[in-house]
Amino acid sequence: MIEQNKIPGNSTEIKGNSTWHKVDLSKKKVKHQPKPKWLRVKLPIGDKYTQLRNLVDKYNLHTICTSGSCPNMGECWGEGTATFMILGNICTRSCKFCGVKTGRPGPVDWGEPEKVAKSIQIMEI
């Protein structure tokens, strides 16, 4: 009969007179640490966010936040900050980190400068 402490692969394996032990980690529970606060994204809520969202929708404006699917939109818009894209929502650059569509811009909306100016006035910037 084979002794329990001499079976290779056993959950605890003792070698000679040493105190070295092999621990079976598959049964050990790992305690997960919470994510740091700076990594968490704030939900897009609040009066300033709602006001800015309504302005963008009302005047059919394009922002980096919406066109680029920015994960920080709730944080920026919640503080009343936005970066407007002019001449449409298609960019001529192809930045690898950005989600904005790349290509040749479409036709110019000649009323866009007035819409952006009106929005900035309403935002009291």
N, C-alpha and C positions, 0 to 999 in steps of 0.2 A: 504494500500500500504506500502511496506517495503522500508525503507530508504536505499540509496546507501551505506552509510558508516557502516551499520550494517549487511551486507551480508557477512557471513564467506567465505573465499577463494577469495574474491574480490582482485583485484590487489593492492589496498590500503585499509587497515582496521584500523580504529581508535578505540581505546578502551577508553571510558569515556573522561576524561579531559587530558589524557596523550598525549605526542607528538610522541609516538611509532608508526611506520608505517611498514606495511608488504609490501615489494617491490616484484613485479613480475619479477624474474630473467630470465624467458624464453624469454622475449623481450629485455633484456639488452645485448648489444654487448660487448664481451670480447676482449680486445686488447691483442694479443699474443706477447710475448717477443721473440726476435730472439735468436737462439741457441748460446751459447758461442763459441768463435773462437777455443778454445782448443778441443771442441767436434767434430768439423768438420774434415772429412778425406780428405786429399789432393788427387787429381786425380793422377794416375800413369802416369806422363809425364816427359819429360826432357831427356837430352843426357845420363846422368848416368843411369837412369832407362832403357832406350832403350838398352844401351850397356850391362847391366846386364841381361836383358831379353833375348837378343840374345845369350849371353854366356850360360845361363841355357838351352836354347833350342838347341843350337849347340852341346854341349857336353852331352846332356841328363842328366843333374845334378838334384839332388833333394835338395830343400831347405825347411826349416820350413815354410817359407812364402807361397810357392805354395802348399805344401802338407797339411798344416794346414789351408788353406784359410784365411790367416791373413788379417785383414782389414787395417793394417798399412803398407802393402807392398809398396805402392807408396811412402810413406814418407821415409822408410828405403832405398829402392833401389834408390830413387831419390838422396840420399846422398852417394851412392856407397857402402852401407852396406848390407851384406847378411849372413845368417847362413846356412851353407851347412849341409845336412844330409848325412852321409856316410853309406855304406852298404844297400842302397835302400831307399824306401820311406815308409816303414812300421816300426813302432816303437814297441818295446816290452813293453813299459809302457802304462798306460791307464789314462792319466791326464784328468780330467773332463773339464778343460778350453780349451783344445787343440783339433783341428779338424783333427789331423794326424791319419791315419788308424792305428789300433792296431792289432797285431797278430804275427805270426811267420814270420821272414824275408825270402825273396826269395833267389835265388842263388846269389852268390857274383859276382860283375862285377870287375874283376881283373884289368881292365884299369881305374877304377874310381879314384884311388889316383893321377894318372898322369893328368886326366882331371881336377880334383879340383885344383891341383898345377898350371896347365897351366892357369886356370881361375883366380886364385889369382895373378899370375904374370901379366896377362893382366890388372887386376883391379888395379895394382900397390899398393898393400897393404904391 
